């Protein structure tokens, strides 16, 4: 990597932007300065959106953005802007929608060519160096030589994105009844993987929307099939390689159907949502394996993801030393060297460590001897198979895991993104309180309260929220998920501790959301405040993505506020939200499970 360059990103706090501060590309942060320069110089804008723990973002940086030649081409023909999608999810959402319109798919790094007014005319995701150099030349040529075509493309894409956020009229809205929930459950039954858990085929993501809906409906109906789908999925994930069996917590997703080979980054929000699901699985099944998994997640959060003053960090990278997963995988002999022959052989049998390895090289796709630790059954079953006492085996394996974790800590660690995001902290606060209440663990509730105090002191501003805090700086207006997810956590805290202060803050936040984000015309909430910087489209988040949709969480919070305060206006807003978005629930039940759960709780759907 070249070091003689310093661009404007050097003044930013975002770890992602700082990763690019020494690129030869003359990067600008998002803002008027960049767009004014594009207009003044009559140049198109190149927009690159990613995040600091994104594997393919690192690849494109190494291959293209650290290249002197690529930097020269971009600086000559474009004004280049870098955006951290976790700091500015509003920008990410609208431009991702445009890229999906243009390329038919999305992902990060997101790459888009814009007019100086911000409208996109071409886009994609990761590009190889040769392809990217060609596109730079092609995009610049089209902008200057075929301006009418470029303007037409930008107008069409912008209009398509704006239409995608509109909701149908009342005539197109289905009834909110048991059939709405039934369609979602039928879709889950059809997609359920009986052999491996989860829904659909590879790649498999943690089904954050499905699990709460399955648990809710099981409690309501006692349908054992619903509980089985949820617990089988959670069991398979906890046994699989997507679970970090040494350090705790879960990786982002599995690249295969068996949950063995993960994409190795770890996100705070995934682990918050999974912790809550494992709590529910334990309460409903009384299987201690699920409780142990909850404790495992929170032990990782306490050890690696907590600011000294209480807030929670965002993510851990997939890569170390430029290689995805290198920090996490093991060769058989490495384990023997750490544990000794007898204990090492036992550990390798239990965790399915093979001489030839089970993790393919990323480039050659050949076996390298590297292993992803995973279980095929829990330790009690492994003990029975080996003819060992389960208590003895558990003690030996716990000691072995600790020794291997200490040895792993000597490796080059993956990058930690230590910014504190309001929305994600709200989810972790809620999960900790849920666990503290259901498992009767006081320290979980205390940890949640300390995090809430951190967010209140650093990210709250007169009933409004900022999105991100890092290194003493709070920045960027909060989006709907910041308000809804934090209010959700605060209501959990209030009900557990009996504190009216947390209830009052939650109420203030949702009053602000109703004042600043509410869509009076169509119902539901916009993702951005009416006071936010205008983009070429104003997003409205309907579908679950990695996290539940912000409209779904907002509706669930409003229902709880109505019950706690007795104010009908909160339940009216919740009902209008789910009614407004009901067409999307009917059309795409597996993408709107959180909204369907909100509908079930707010309208009291009857069987």
N, C-alpha and C positions, 0 to 999 in steps of 0.2 A: 504493500500500500504506500502511495506517495504521501509525504508529510509536509511538502513545502507550500501546500495550498491551505488557505483558511477562508471559508465563506461565511455568509451571514448566519448560518445555523450555529456557529460557535457561541452565539449569545443566548441560545435557547436552553431550556431546562429539560425538555423531552429527551430521554435516553435514545430514542430512535433518531431524532433530528441530530443529536450530537454524534451518533455513529457516522453521519454523513458530513460532518463539519470540515473534514480534511479532504473531501473529494475535489478533483479538478473541476467538477461541474459547479457553476456559479449559482448555487441554490439560494432561493429565497424561502423564508417561511410564508405561510398563507397570509395575505394581507393586501392592502391597497397599493403599497409600494410596487409590488410585482406586477399587478394588473395595469397600473399607471404607466410603468415602463413599457409593457407590451403595447399599449395603445400609442405611446409616444414614439416607439421605435418601429411600429407596425410589424410586430412579430407575433406568431402564435405562442401559446403557453403549453409547456409540457408539465403535466401534473403527475407526481408519483406519490402513491399512498401506501403505507405499510405500517409495521410496528416492530419493536426492537427485538422480539423473540421469534420472528418469522424466518423460517429456514430459507425459503426461496427469495425473500428480500435480501438476505445475506449473499445468496448466490448471484443475484443480479447486480448487487453492489460490487462484488469482487470482479465479475466479468465485464461490467459496463461502466458503472459510475466511478470506479477507480481508474479507468482507462483514460490516459491523456488524450487519445484520439477521440473517444466518445465525448469527453468533456469539451474538447474544442468544437465538435460538431454541434452539440447542444447549445453552447455559449454563443456560437455564431448565428444559429437559426431560430432559437427559442428563448423564451424566458422560462426558467425552470423553477418549479415549486415543489417542496417536500411537505407532506402532511403525515402526522402521527394519527392513525385512525382511532386510537384509543383516547386521545385527547380531543379529537374533533370527529366524533361519530356522525355528526350531521353532514359534514362534507363527504365523508366516506359513503354514507347511505345514498345520497343523490347521484354521486358519480359512479358508484357501483351499479346502481340501477341503469345508468346510461351505458356502462360497459357491457352489461348483460344484454341490453338492446342491440348494441353494436356487434358484439363478439359471440353472443349466444351462451356465454358462461362468465363467471366472475372468479375472483380470488385475489390473493396478495402475493407479490406486489401488484397493485393496480396501476396501470399506465394509461393516461388519457391525454389526447391533444385537444386543446381548447382554443376558441376564439379569445381575443382580448377582453371580451365582455363575460367570459366564464362559461359559455355554452360549449359542450363537447361535440367534436365532429368525427373523432376516431378514438378507439380505445381497445385495450386488451389487458393481459396480466403480465406474467413473466415472458420476456423475449430473449432468445439467444443473442449473443453479441452481434453476429452478422445480420440477423433479422432486424435487430434494433437499429443498427447503423443505417440499414436500408430504409426503415420506416422514418427515421429522422429526416433523411433527404427527401423521401417521398412526401411526407407531411408538410415540410417547408415549401416544396415545389407546388403542391396542391393549394396551399394557402395563398401563395402569390400569383399563381398562373391560372387557377381554376376557382377563383374566389366565390363565384356564384354557386358552384356545386358544393363547396364547403359550407357556405351560409345555409344552403338548402338542407344539407345533412344535419347541421347543428339545430336548425329549426324543427326538423322532423324528430330528432332524438329527444330534444327538450320537451316537445309536445307529448311524445309517447311516455316519457317519465312522469310528466304531470298527470296524464290520464291514469297511470298505474296507481296513483295515490288517491284517486277519486273513488267514492263508494257508490253503488247503485242506488236508485231511488227507492222509496218505500215499496213500490209495486214489485220490486225484485227481491225483497227481503223475506226469507223463509220464517216460519213460525219458530219461536224458541220453546221447544218442547222436548220430550224424551227422545224423539227421533234424532235430534241433533247430536246428542251424546251417543246414541246407539250407532250412528254412522261412523263416528270416530272410533268406537270400540270395535266395530266390525272390521274397519280398516286395519286396526292394530292386530286383531286376530289373524287376518289374512297375511300380514307381513311378518308375524312372529316367527323367529327361527327357533324351532323346538330343540335342535341339536346344540346350538351355541348361545342361545339367548340373544336378546336384541331384536331389531326389526329391519328386515331387508337384508341385503348382501353388503359386501365390502365396497367402500370403507364404512366402518361403523362408528358413529358418534354416540356419546352418552345421550340417551333419550330423555332429555330434561323435561320436555313437555308431556310425554306419555306417562312417566312414572307417577307424578302427583294425581293425574286423572285416573289412573288405574287404582291407586290407593283410595281415592275418594269414592269411586264407584264400588270398590270392594266393601268399604265400610257401610255403604248404603244398601247393598244387595246381598252380601255374603257369597258372591259368586267366586268360588275358589279358583276358577280359571284366570280371573283377573289378577288375583294375588300371585298366582304361579308365574304369570308372564313377567310381573315386576321382580319378584324375588329371584327367578331363574336368571334374568338379565343381570341383576346386581351381583349375584353369586359368580356368574361367568366373568364379569368385569374384574371383581376382586381377586379371583384366581388367576386371571390372565396377565399378559405382559403390559397391558395398559396401566396396570397398578404397579407403582414403585414399591417392591416388596422390602427394600432396605430402608429407603428414606421416607416412605409414606407419601400419600397423595396419589393423584391420578394424572396421567398424561392426557393430551388433548383428545385423541381419537385413535382407533385401530385401523390400520391399512388393510387388514384381512378380516374374514368373517369370524374367526375364532378368538378375537380379542388378544392375539399374541403379539403382533408387531405394531408398536405404537408410532404415532408421530410424537416425538419425545417432549415437546414443550409442555409446560404446566401452567395453567391459568387459574387465577384466584376464583373466578366465577364458576368454573367447572367444579372445583372442589367444594365450594359453598353449596351448590345445588345438589351434588352427590352426597355430601354429608347429611343434608336434610332427608334425602331419599333413604339412606342407610338407617337413619333413626327410625323412620316409618317402618322399614322392613323388619327391624328388630322388634319394635312394639307389636306389630301384627303377627309375626311368626315366632317370637321368643327365641330365635336362633342367635346364640352369642357370637357367631361368626360375623354377623352384621354389626353388632355393637363394637367388636374389636376393630372393624374397619372404620367406624366413626372416630374412635380414639386415635387410630393411625393417621387419619386425615388431619385432625386437629393438632396432633403432635408435630407434624410437618409444618403446619401453619405457624405454630408457636416458635419452632426452631429456626425457620428460614424466611417466613413471610410477614413478620411483625416488626413494625417500626418500634424503637425503644419507648416511644411515648404512646403506643397503642394502635395506630392505624395499620392497615394491611397493605402490603405491596401487591403489585399487579401480576407478575409472571416470571417464569424461569425459562430460559432459552432451551431449544432442542439441541443446539450445537455447542461443542467445545472444541477448541483447537481446529475450528473450521470443519468439523465432521459431526453429522447428526448422530446422536445417541452414544458417542464415544464415552462419555462420562458414566453411562449406565450399564453397558454390556460387559460381560466377563468371559474370559477363556477358562477352560477347566483347570489348567495348571495354576492360574492365578489364585483360584479358590483354594486349591490344595496347599499352595505356598502360604496363604494366610491362616488357614484353619488346621493344617496338619493332615496327614493321610486319612486317618479314621474319620474325623469329623468332616473333613472335606468331601470324602466319598459319600457320607450320609447326606450332606447338604446337596450335593450334585444329584443324588437319586431323588430327593424330595422336590427339588426345584428344576428337574429335567434339564440338567446341564450336560451337553454332549461334546465329545471330542471335536467333531467336525463343526459344531455350532449350529444355531438355528436362526441366525440373523445374517442375511445376505448383504454383501457389499453394495452400496448405493449405485455405483457406476457399473461394475461388472456383473452384478446379480449372482455372484458365486459365493459359496460358503467360505467364511474366513476364520472359523473357529470361535467367533464371538457368539455369546449366548444372552438372550433376554430371559431373565429369571421369571418363572411362572409355575403355577401349581395345576395339576389336573384334578385334584380333590383336596378337601381341607385336611388339616393335620391329623384329625382323629381317624380318618379313613386311611391316610398314609401310615399311621402307626399300626393299625390293624393289619394292613398288608405286609408291613415289615416285621410283625410279631413283637412290637415294642409297646411299652406302657405309654399312653398318650401324654401323661404329665411329664414323664422323662423326655420324650421326644420334643415336646413343646419347649422345655427348658433348654435342651441342647440347641434347638434351632434358633431360639431367641438369642442365645449367647453368640451363635455363629453369625446371625444377622448383624448384631452390634459390632462384632469384630470386622466384618466386611464393610459395614458403613464407615467405620473409622478409617479403614484402608482406602475406601473410595474418596473420603474427604481429602486425601493427599493428592488426588488427581487435580488437573486443571478444571475448575468448576465452570459450569455454564453461566452466562451472563444473567444477572438478576435485574429485572426492570423494577426499580424501587419507587416509582411514582405511586401515589395513593389516589385511587379513582373513587369518587363518591358512590356511584351506582354499585360497583362491585363490593365496596365495603358494606353497603346496605344489605346485600345478599348474605355476606358472611356473618354480619351481626344477627340476622334473622336465623340462620342455621345454628349458630352457637346458642342462642336463647332456646330454640326448639330442642336442641340436644340437652341443654342444662335442665329444662323442665321435664322432658320425658325420661332422661337417664338419671335424674337427680344428681347432677354434677355441678356444684356451685361455681367452680372456677370457670366453666364455660360461660355462664351468665356474667360473671365478673369481667371476663375478657371482652365480651360483647359490649358491656357498658363502658369500658375504658375506650374501646374503639369509637363508640358513639360520641363520647366526650371529645375525642381527638377531631372527629369530623365537625362537630359543632364549633369548636374553637378555631379551626383553620379553614373550613370550607363553607360555613354558613354566613350569610350576609343579609340581615334584616328580613328574614322570611324567605330569602332566595338562596340558591346554592351556586357554588362554582364547581367545575367538573374535576379538576386535578390539583393536587398539592405535591410539590417536590422541592426539596432543598430550600425550604423557607418561602417558596412562592406558590400562591394559589392563583389559578388562571382558568379562563374560558368559562362562559356561562353554562350552567347546568342544562342538560337535556331532560326529556320526560322520564327516561329511565333513572336518572339521578334522583329526581323527586319521588317517583313511585317506589323504587327499590329501597331507598333510605326510609321512607315513611313506613314501608312494610316491616323493616327491621325495628323501627322505633315502636310500632304497635306491639310487636312481639315483646320488646323490652318492657313496655308499660304494663302489659297484662301480667308478665312474670314478676316484676318488681313492685307493682302497685304505684309507680311513680306517675303523677299527673303531668310532670314536666315533659316526659317523653311523649305522652299522648298529645299535649298541647303543641309540641313542635311538629309532630306528624300532621296534626290538623292544619297548622300554619302552612306547611309545605303543600298539602293538597288544595288548600284555598288558593295558594299562588298558582298551582297547576291549573285550577279551574279558571282563574282570572287571565292567565297568560298563554296557556296551551290549548284551551278548549276550542273546539270547532263548533261554533254556534249554528252554522248552516246545516252541517251534515251529522253532527254528533261525534263523539269520541274526541281524542286528543291528537293534535299535531305533535311531532317529535321535538320541534323547536318552539321557543317562545315567540310571541308576536313582536318582542323587542329584539330578537336575534338578527344577526346579519342576514339579509335576504340572499338566497341562492337562486339558481334558475328554476328550482322546484322546492316546495315545502313538504318534507316527508311526513307520512303518517304510518307508524309502525304497526302492522297487523300480524305478520307471521312470526312464529318462533324461529330464531336462528340459533346461534350458540346459546343465547339466553331467552327466557320467555319474553314475549312481546311486551313492550312498555304499556300499551293500552290494556293488556290483560292484567298486569300487576296493578295498574291504576284502578281498574274496575274492582278487583278483589280488595284493595285497600279501602276504597270508598264504601263497599258493603260493610266492612268491619267498623269504619268510622260511624256509619249510620247506626249500627247496633250499640256502639259505645257512647255516642253523644245523643242519640235519639233524634238527630236532624234528618228529616226526609230528603232534603236537597242532595245529600250524598248518595242515598240509594237511587234517587231519580237519575242522577248523573251516571251511576254505574249501569242502570238498566238501559239508558239511552246509548251508552257506549257499546254494549254488547248487541243491542238491536241494530245500531248503525253498521256494525261490522259483521253481522250474521251472514250476509251472502258469501263472504270469504270462508266462513266456517263450513258452510254447506258445500262449497266447491272444493275446498282443500282441507279436509278434517285433520289430516296428519301433519299439516303445517300450522294449524291453529289450535292445538290441544290446550294451550294455556287460556286462550279466549273461551273455548268450550267449557273449561273448568270454571272460569269466571261467570259464564252464563248459567251454569248449573247452580252456583252458589248465590248469584244475585237474583235470579228469577224463580228459584226454588222449583226446578224442573221435577215433574212427577212422573213415575213409571207408567 
